[in-house]
Amino acid sequence: MAGGACVSLPIRNTERAYGLVSQTFHWLVVALIVVQYIWAWRIDEVEGLRDRLELVTQHKTIGMTILSLAVLRLLWRLFNRPPPLPAHMPRWEQIAAHAGHWMLYGLIFVIPLSGWAYSSAAGYGDYWWGPVDFPSIAPKSEDLEDLFHELHEWLTTALAFVAIGHALAALRHHFWIKDDVLKRMLPIWRKN
């Protein structure tokens, strides 16, 4: 890169940026969530029962993968503190940023659990990459199936709004405030 030497990305978080592990968890979960929204839309659009069942199975598998990655990500975060928010951020914005992050974490955990409960109440197991079946976490019941289906859809809508707000806040920091908040989570070449 002209004008600066490139520095390899550290594994752990630093005071200035998220490390490779945190960034990998973040962007992998983002990508899988985007795939989940696409799969959910495709499930509603496909006509053949076999094709629909295949998409539902993939959707469940990806959902359980997101849940597993969320657990690993939270464990990593417990032992590897994120970089502090910039000192120039007003207190209200710091509170909003922390609240937004914890809402995202909560939704990333609760949405797969609601899908798992929905599947259990419908009388179907949850699958994880083929041979691994997860146990039922709710009794088979049409009423519970309807309840968990509605909850799952409501939570995914909430996640969309919170994630869009999160992305817009990051873009605001990058383009309007012109600080490094967004760059802290990007796997980019860093100048010395």
N, C-alpha and C positions, 0 to 999 in steps of 0.2 A: 504494500500500500504506500503510495507516494506521501512523503512528508512525515512518516512515522513508522516505527517498527511494530510488527504485530506481536502480541503477547498471547500465549495460550490461555485458555479459559480455565480457572481453577475449579477443582472438584467441589470444594465447599464454598459457601457464601462468604463474601468479604464485607467490609464496611461500605463499599461502593457499589457492589453488584451481587446478583444471585450467581451461584456457582453452577457448574455443569449438571449436577444431579438435580437441583431444584428446577433449572430450566428444562431439563428433559422431562421431568414429571409434569411440569406446567404445560408444555406444548403438546406432549403426548395425550394428556387428558383433554386439552382443547380440541385436538384433532378427532379423538374418539367421540367427544360430545357432538361435534359437527356431523360425524358419520351417523350417530344415533338419531339426530333430527332427520337426516336424509332417509335412513331406514324406516323410521316411523311414518314418514310421508309415503314411502314406497309401499309399506304394508297396507296402508289405506287405499292405495291406487291399484295394486295387483289384483287380478281376477282369479287365477287358478289357485286351488286349495294347496297343492303341493308347493307352488312358488311362494305362497303366503306363509306356509308353515316354515319353509326354509329361511325366509326373511325374519320371522318371529324368533326362530332359534338363533340366528346370527345376532339379532337385537339383544336377546337375553345374554348371550355370550359376551358381547361388547359391554353391556351394562355391568355384568359381574367383574369384568376386567377393570372398568372404571372404578368400581368399589374397591377392588384389590389395590389398584394404584393409589387411590385416595388414602387408604390405610397406610401404605408405605410412605406416601408423601407427608402425611401428618407425623409419622414417626421420625422421618428425616428432619422435619421442621422442629420437633421437640428438642433434638440434639444439635441443631444447626440453625441458629437464629437468623432470620432474614435481615438484610441491611436496614438500618433505620430510615425512616422517612426524612426527606430533606428538611433542614431547620427552617427554611423560608416558608414552609407550608403553615397556614393559619391553623389554630387548634381545631376549629370546626371541620376543616378539611382532613386533618389527621384522624379525627374521630370517624368521619364518614368513610375514609379509606379502610380503617380497621374493621368497621361494621360491614362494609362491602365484602372484604376478604372473608370474614367469618360467615357471612350469608352464603358466599360461594362455596366455602368448605361444607357448610351444613347441607346445602342443596345437593352437592356432589355425593354426599353420603346418603341422604334421605331418598333421593330419587331412585337409585338402584334398589334400595330396601323396599320402597313402595312398589316397584315393579316386581320384585321377588314375592312380596305379599300378594299382589294381584295375581301372579301366576299360580301361587300356592292355593289361593281361594278358588281359582278356576279349575283346580284339580290337576295342574301340570307342574312338573318340576322346573327348576332352573338349571341351565346347562352352562358348562364352561369348557370350551374347546373340545367337545366330543364326549370323552368317557367320564368326565367328572359331573356328577349330579349333586345339586345342593338339596338339602332336606327342605320340606315344607315349613314355612314359618307362620302360616295361618291355616285354620281349618277350611275345608272345602265348603263354600257357601256362596250362593248367587248374590245375596245381599252384600257380603264382604267383597266379592269380586267387583260388583258395581262401585262400592265405596272406594276400594283401592284403585280401580281404574280411573275414577274421577280425581282422586288425590294425585295419582301419578301424572295425569294430564295437567292439573293445576300447578303442580310443582315444576313441571317442565316449562310451563309458560312463565312462571316466576323466575326460573333460571335464565331463560332467554332475556328477560328484562334486566336482571341484575348483571348478566354477562355483557350485554350491550352497554349498560351504564359504566361498567368496569373498563371496557375497551374505549369508550368515548372519553373517560377521565384520563386514561393513558395517552390518548391522542391529543387531548387538551394540553397535557403537560409537555408533550413533545413539540407540537406546532405553535401553541399560543404562549405558554409560559417559557418554553425552550430550556427545560431542565433535563436531567438524565433519568427521570422516573421510568420511562418506557425502555430506554437503553439498558437499564439494569437487568431486564429479563430477556434481552435479545442476545443470541449467540453470535456476536459480531466481533470483528477484529478490533482490538483496543489499542489506542495510541499510547505511547509512553509519556 
